[in-house]
Amino acid sequence: MKDPIIEEVRKYRRKHTRKFRGDLSAICAELRRIQDTSGHEVVRLSPREKEGARRRAKSG
């Protein structure tokens, strides 16, 4: 089963890879530039605790 959202993400990923000839640093720089100029707020979430750590904290 193909997910249309996943297919679209992969399409644009391949497009960026070709445009920058696989240079991951250049791809990331371009994506950061797009993000910075988008006008959308960027939300950074804290990393989640692992489930086992939460259980140990509750029982400890």
Residue pairs with C-beta under 8 A, 6 or more apart in sequence:
16 27
16 30
16 31
17 27
20 26
20 27
20 30
35 42
